[in-house]
Amino acid sequence: MTSNGRRVRKRRLKAEINVVPYIDVMLVLLIIFMVTAPLMNLGVEVELPRSDAKSITSKDQDPVVVIVDKDGNYFLTVQGAPQEALTLDQLEAKVGAFSRNNPGVPVYVAGDADARYEAVVQAMARLKKADVARVSLMSSTLEAVQQ
């Protein structure tokens, strides 16, 4: 006790961490991320480069070209022969037989720009099922292929 009769109280030390400043920082970071997150999802317009490279041609054999039109019909052009419309089963049988007789012949799939992706993939899957060693996609227009 002191002379005036009061007790001197000693302050006890707290053994706890004060988390209030951490909560404030966390809330500020949360607001920053909520504001910037929608901006991260925006796409960027990119103009892809064009190439003047010449196409790869095989001089010894004409390629087999499978054409998928916008209606999902399949056409086959084999070594300069006229185009013929085929079903998927006929396509698999003809290209498979031709590929077994001419193992090195390139096989291309040309899809119309308006063709369904599913039809092009089905053609490629059937060609792989027919044991065609290598199937490639053509990037030229259908008009250039059909001429």
Buried (B, 14 or more C-beta within 10 A) or exposed (E): EEEEEEEEEEEEEEEEEEEEEEEEEEEEEEEEEEEEEEEEEEEEEEEEEEEEEEEEEEEEEBBBBBBBBEEBBBBBBBEEEEEEEBEBEEBBBBBBEBBEEEEEBBBBBBBBEEBBEEBBEBBBEBBBEBEBEEBEEBEEEBEEBEE
